[in-house]
């Protein structure tokens, strides 16, 4: 418990400033054509910040991968938002004014302010994760990085239904919004594909961005679901999921992580209870964007990552092998059917 409290304290101490951006037109001036200047990249975190063991940390892993590949040919920086994220637009401008070549915004919450700021800084390239901004084209200086989260979540629902002993499973979402509802929709559809009579309890933590950083609420909702008979819970709640995982360990039940392979960052005492994670390769999207920008190939518009692109999937490692190994053949069959189009995964609850 002491380690858990320490981790929570460190998480919230990490919340400070943020920067972000998006743009109006493509300028075509890339680092590869300016060998006298190192490329400068800034990453702006979503609510919850670095240390969430999930969405933000996956983005940071992509930034680190680029740093390892390009070394002193690039400069990297990152910014964290205030707790409520109300300084988002100001920080976007700060990042843009620092003469960045590329600014990557982590999260859909930047979709309103990025177009505005990007128009003011046409010489900066911007990428934003999980936001679909209308009207972009290859000449835009904004690229939206999108994921088919519902496909990976379908596999998580199937995995939970295949493994549940009680016939009752749960879902804990962060903020009520279309993005998180995609996770829920895929999960529900996957569970019912395997077992049409399965019971799925659903709870959301809140209606604003603080829902992604409320560990106590995540723990209390998960505890209630476990005590109501759920033996597996899937969370899509950012840093709040740390509370869900803690509840799983206390209740001796299973939890499915999200975005990152969360068993790799969990406390040792939580390892046995993390069934698997729906891995959303935000790190791949971030690295790919930096690489394309470095090579002068980044275009405006939209990039999408699903099962066929390797953008989503499920985690296998030494901690969960005993839990998941028996159902991998079924999951791989379902995965192939999604990729082939035999299974159509919904984005909204049916």
C-alpha positions as CSV (number, residue, x, y, z in Angstrom):
1,X,0.0,0.0,0.0
2,X,2.9,2.4,0.8
3,X,4.3,1.9,-2.7
4,X,0.9,2.5,-4.2
5,X,0.5,5.8,-2.3
6,X,4.0,6.8,-3.4
7,X,3.1,6.2,-7.0
8,X,-0.1,8.3,-6.8
9,X,1.8,11.2,-5.2
10,X,4.5,11.1,-7.8
11,X,1.8,11.0,-10.5
12,X,0.1,14.2,-9.3
13,X,3.4,16.0,-8.6
14,X,4.2,15.5,-12.2
15,X,1.3,17.7,-13.4
16,X,2.6,21.1,-14.4
17,X,2.7,22.9,-17.8
18,X,1.6,21.8,-21.3
19,X,2.2,22.8,-24.9
20,X,0.4,22.0,-28.1
21,X,-0.4,22.8,-31.7
22,X,-2.2,22.3,-35.1
23,X,-2.1,24.0,-38.4
24,X,-3.7,25.4,-41.6
25,X,-1.3,24.7,-44.5
26,X,1.7,22.7,-45.3
27,X,5.0,24.7,-45.6
28,X,7.2,21.9,-46.9
29,X,10.3,23.1,-45.1
30,X,11.7,20.0,-43.4
31,X,14.8,19.2,-41.5
32,X,16.2,17.1,-44.3
33,X,16.5,20.3,-46.4
34,X,18.0,22.3,-43.6
35,X,21.1,20.3,-42.5
36,X,22.4,23.2,-40.5
37,X,19.6,23.0,-38.0
38,X,18.6,20.2,-35.8
39,X,15.0,19.2,-35.9
40,X,13.0,20.2,-32.8
41,X,10.1,18.1,-31.6
42,X,7.7,18.9,-28.8
43,X,5.2,16.5,-27.2
44,X,2.2,17.8,-25.3
45,X,0.6,15.4,-22.9
46,X,-3.0,14.7,-22.3
47,X,-4.6,15.0,-18.8
48,X,-3.0,12.7,-16.3
49,X,0.4,13.5,-17.7
50,X,3.5,11.4,-17.9
51,X,3.5,8.5,-15.4
52,X,0.0,7.4,-16.1
53,X,1.3,4.0,-17.1
54,X,-1.0,4.2,-20.1
55,X,-1.8,6.6,-22.9
56,X,0.7,9.4,-22.1
57,X,3.5,7.0,-21.4
58,X,3.0,5.3,-24.7
59,X,3.4,8.6,-26.5
60,X,6.5,9.3,-24.5
61,X,7.9,5.9,-25.5
62,X,7.6,7.0,-29.1
63,X,9.4,10.2,-28.4
64,X,12.2,8.3,-26.7
65,X,12.4,5.9,-29.7
66,X,12.9,8.8,-32.0
67,X,15.6,10.3,-29.8
68,X,17.4,6.9,-29.8
69,X,17.3,6.6,-33.6
70,X,18.3,10.2,-34.5
71,X,20.5,11.1,-31.5
72,X,21.8,14.7,-31.7
73,X,20.1,15.3,-35.0
74,X,16.9,16.1,-33.2
75,X,16.0,18.0,-30.0
76,X,13.0,16.8,-28.0
77,X,10.9,18.5,-25.3
78,X,7.6,17.7,-23.6
79,X,5.0,19.6,-21.6
80,X,2.4,18.5,-19.1
81,X,-1.0,20.2,-18.7
82,X,-2.5,21.8,-15.6
83,X,-4.8,19.5,-13.7
84,X,-7.9,20.9,-15.6
85,X,-6.1,21.4,-18.9
86,X,-7.4,25.0,-19.1
87,X,-4.0,26.3,-20.2
88,X,-3.9,24.2,-23.3
89,X,-4.1,26.9,-25.9
90,X,-1.5,29.1,-24.1
91,X,0.9,26.1,-24.0
92,X,0.4,25.4,-27.6
93,X,1.6,28.8,-28.4
94,X,4.6,28.4,-26.1
95,X,5.6,25.3,-27.9
96,X,5.1,26.9,-31.3
97,X,7.1,30.0,-30.2
98,X,10.0,27.8,-29.1
99,X,10.7,27.3,-32.9
100,X,9.6,23.7,-33.0
101,X,9.5,22.0,-36.3
102,X,6.9,19.5,-35.1
103,X,4.4,19.6,-32.2
104,X,2.5,16.5,-31.3
105,X,-0.6,16.8,-29.2
106,X,-1.6,13.7,-27.2
107,X,-5.4,13.6,-27.0
108,X,-8.6,14.7,-28.6
109,X,-8.9,17.6,-26.1
110,X,-6.7,19.7,-28.4
111,X,-9.0,19.5,-31.4
112,X,-10.5,22.9,-30.7
113,X,-7.4,25.0,-30.1
114,X,-5.0,23.3,-32.5
115,X,-6.6,24.7,-35.7
116,X,-6.5,28.2,-34.2
117,X,-2.9,28.1,-33.1
118,X,-1.7,26.3,-36.2
119,X,-3.1,29.1,-38.4
120,X,-0.9,31.5,-36.4
121,X,2.2,29.4,-37.0
122,X,2.1,28.1,-40.6
123,X,5.8,27.1,-40.4
124,X,5.2,24.5,-37.8
125,X,4.0,21.0,-38.4
126,X,1.4,19.6,-36.0
127,X,0.1,16.1,-35.3
128,X,-2.7,15.3,-32.9
129,X,-3.7,11.9,-31.5
130,X,-7.3,10.8,-31.4
131,X,-8.7,14.0,-32.9
132,X,-10.4,14.1,-36.3
133,X,-10.3,17.7,-37.4
134,X,-12.5,18.3,-40.6
135,X,-11.2,20.0,-43.7
136,X,-7.6,18.8,-43.7
137,X,-5.8,17.8,-46.9
138,X,-2.2,16.7,-47.8
139,X,-1.1,20.4,-47.9
140,X,-2.3,21.1,-44.4
141,X,0.3,21.4,-41.7
142,X,-1.9,19.3,-39.4
143,X,-2.0,15.5,-39.3
144,X,-4.6,13.6,-37.3
145,X,-3.5,10.2,-35.9
146,X,-6.5,8.0,-35.4
147,X,-7.0,4.5,-34.0
148,X,-9.7,1.9,-34.4
149,X,-9.9,1.3,-30.7
150,X,-13.1,-0.7,-31.1
151,X,-11.2,-3.5,-32.9
152,X,-8.8,-4.1,-30.1
153,X,-11.5,-3.7,-27.5
154,X,-13.6,-6.3,-29.3
155,X,-10.8,-8.8,-28.7
156,X,-10.8,-7.7,-25.0
157,X,-14.5,-8.4,-24.7
158,X,-14.0,-11.8,-26.4
159,X,-11.2,-12.6,-24.0
160,X,-13.2,-11.7,-21.0
161,X,-16.2,-13.7,-22.1
162,X,-14.1,-16.7,-22.9
163,X,-12.4,-16.6,-19.4
164,X,-15.2,-15.4,-17.1
165,X,-16.4,-17.9,-14.5
166,X,-19.3,-15.9,-13.3
167,X,-20.8,-14.8,-16.6
168,X,-20.5,-11.2,-15.4
169,X,-17.8,-8.8,-16.5
170,X,-17.3,-5.0,-16.2
171,X,-16.1,-1.9,-18.0
172,X,-14.9,1.3,-16.3
173,X,-14.5,4.3,-18.6
174,X,-12.9,7.6,-17.9
175,X,-14.7,10.6,-19.4
176,X,-18.0,10.1,-21.1
177,X,-17.2,11.0,-24.7
178,X,-17.3,9.4,-28.2
179,X,-13.7,8.2,-28.0
180,X,-14.1,6.2,-24.8
181,X,-17.5,5.0,-26.0
182,X,-15.6,3.3,-28.9
183,X,-13.7,1.2,-26.3
184,X,-17.0,0.3,-24.6
185,X,-18.8,-0.5,-27.9
186,X,-16.1,-2.9,-29.1
187,X,-15.8,-4.5,-25.7
188,X,-19.6,-5.1,-25.4
189,X,-19.7,-6.5,-29.0
190,X,-16.8,-8.8,-28.5
191,X,-18.2,-10.2,-25.2
192,X,-21.6,-10.8,-26.8
193,X,-20.1,-12.4,-29.9
194,X,-18.6,-15.1,-27.6
195,X,-21.5,-15.3,-25.1
196,X,-24.8,-13.5,-26.1
197,X,-26.2,-14.0,-22.6
198,X,-23.2,-12.5,-20.7
199,X,-23.9,-9.6,-18.3
200,X,-21.7,-6.5,-18.7
201,X,-21.7,-3.8,-16.0
202,X,-20.6,-0.3,-17.3
203,X,-19.5,2.7,-15.3
204,X,-17.9,6.0,-16.2
205,X,-15.9,8.1,-13.8
206,X,-17.0,11.5,-15.0
207,X,-17.9,14.0,-17.7
208,X,-14.8,16.1,-17.8
209,X,-11.0,15.6,-18.2
210,X,-10.5,15.1,-14.4
211,X,-12.1,11.6,-15.0
212,X,-8.8,10.5,-16.4
213,X,-6.9,11.3,-13.2
214,X,-9.3,10.2,-10.4
215,X,-7.7,7.1,-9.0
216,X,-10.1,6.9,-6.0
217,X,-13.2,6.9,-8.2
218,X,-11.6,4.3,-10.4
219,X,-11.0,2.1,-7.5
220,X,-14.4,2.6,-5.9
221,X,-16.3,1.8,-9.2
222,X,-14.2,-1.3,-9.8
223,X,-14.7,-2.5,-6.3
224,X,-18.4,-2.2,-6.6
225,X,-18.4,-4.1,-9.9
226,X,-16.2,-6.9,-8.4
227,X,-18.4,-7.1,-5.3
228,X,-21.5,-7.3,-7.6
229,X,-20.1,-10.5,-9.3
230,X,-17.8,-9.3,-12.1
231,X,-14.7,-11.3,-12.2
232,X,-13.0,-9.4,-15.0
233,X,-13.0,-5.6,-15.7
234,X,-11.7,-3.7,-18.7
235,X,-10.8,-0.1,-18.0
236,X,-10.3,2.7,-20.5
237,X,-9.7,5.5,-18.0
238,X,-6.1,6.8,-18.2
239,X,-4.4,7.3,-14.9
240,X,-7.7,6.5,-13.1
241,X,-7.0,2.9,-14.2
242,X,-4.3,2.7,-11.6
243,X,-7.1,2.7,-9.1
244,X,-9.0,0.0,-11.0
245,X,-5.9,-2.2,-11.0
246,X,-5.4,-1.7,-7.3
247,X,-9.0,-2.7,-6.7
248,X,-8.4,-5.9,-8.7
249,X,-5.5,-6.9,-6.5
250,X,-7.5,-6.2,-3.3
251,X,-10.5,-8.1,-4.5
252,X,-8.4,-11.0,-6.0
253,X,-10.0,-10.5,-9.4
254,X,-8.8,-9.8,-12.9
255,X,-8.4,-6.5,-14.8
256,X,-7.7,-5.7,-18.4
257,X,-5.4,-2.8,-18.9
258,X,-5.4,-0.3,-21.8
259,X,-3.1,1.6,-24.2
260,X,0.2,0.2,-22.8
261,X,1.0,-3.3,-21.6
262,X,0.1,-2.3,-18.1
263,X,1.5,-5.4,-16.4
264,X,4.9,-4.1,-17.2
265,X,4.4,-0.9,-15.2
266,X,2.2,-2.3,-12.4
267,X,3.3,-2.9,-8.9
268,X,4.6,-6.4,-8.3
269,X,1.7,-7.4,-6.2
270,X,-0.7,-6.4,-9.1
271,X,1.0,-8.6,-11.7
272,X,-1.1,-11.7,-11.1
273,X,-4.3,-9.8,-11.6
274,X,-3.7,-8.1,-14.9
275,X,-5.3,-10.5,-17.4
276,X,-3.9,-8.7,-20.5
277,X,-4.0,-5.2,-21.9
278,X,-5.5,-3.7,-25.1
279,X,-2.3,-2.3,-26.5
280,X,-2.9,0.9,-28.5
281,X,0.4,1.7,-30.2
282,X,0.5,5.4,-29.6
283,X,4.3,5.0,-29.5
284,X,4.3,3.7,-33.1
285,X,2.1,6.6,-34.2
286,X,4.4,9.2,-32.5
287,X,7.6,7.6,-33.8
288,X,6.2,7.3,-37.3
289,X,5.2,10.9,-37.4
290,X,8.6,12.1,-36.2
291,X,10.3,9.9,-38.8
292,X,8.2,11.1,-41.6
293,X,8.7,14.7,-40.6
294,X,12.5,14.1,-40.3
295,X,12.5,12.7,-43.8
296,X,10.4,15.4,-45.3
297,X,7.5,13.1,-46.0
298,X,4.9,14.1,-43.5
299,X,1.6,15.2,-45.1
300,X,-1.4,16.8,-43.7
301,X,-4.7,14.9,-43.3
302,X,-5.4,11.6,-41.5
303,X,-3.5,8.5,-40.6
304,X,-5.4,5.5,-39.1
305,X,-4.2,2.5,-37.1
306,X,-6.2,-0.6,-36.5
307,X,-5.6,-4.4,-36.3
308,X,-4.4,-4.7,-39.9
309,X,-1.8,-1.9,-39.4
310,X,-0.7,-3.3,-36.0
311,X,-2.0,-0.2,-34.3
312,X,-4.0,-2.1,-31.7
313,X,-3.7,-5.6,-30.2
314,X,-3.4,-7.5,-27.0
315,X,-0.5,-8.0,-24.6
316,X,1.3,-11.3,-24.0
317,X,4.2,-11.5,-21.5
318,X,5.7,-13.6,-18.7
319,X,3.1,-12.2,-16.2
320,X,-0.1,-13.1,-18.0
321,X,1.0,-16.1,-20.0
322,X,-0.8,-18.5,-17.7
323,X,-4.0,-16.5,-17.9
324,X,-4.2,-15.9,-21.6
325,X,-2.4,-18.8,-23.4
326,X,-5.4,-21.1,-23.5
327,X,-7.6,-18.6,-25.4
328,X,-5.0,-17.3,-27.9
329,X,-6.1,-19.5,-30.8
330,X,-9.7,-18.2,-30.4
331,X,-8.5,-14.6,-30.2
332,X,-6.3,-15.0,-33.3
333,X,-9.2,-16.5,-35.2
334,X,-11.5,-13.6,-34.2
335,X,-8.7,-11.1,-35.1
336,X,-8.4,-12.6,-38.6
337,X,-12.1,-12.4,-39.1
338,X,-12.1,-8.7,-38.1
339,X,-9.2,-8.0,-40.5
340,X,-11.0,-9.8,-43.4
341,X,-14.2,-7.9,-42.7
342,X,-16.1,-11.0,-41.7
343,X,-16.7,-9.4,-38.3
344,X,-17.9,-5.8,-38.4
345,X,-17.0,-4.0,-35.2
346,X,-19.3,-1.2,-34.1
347,X,-18.0,2.2,-33.0
348,X,-21.2,2.8,-30.9
349,X,-23.2,0.8,-28.5
350,X,-25.9,-1.2,-30.2
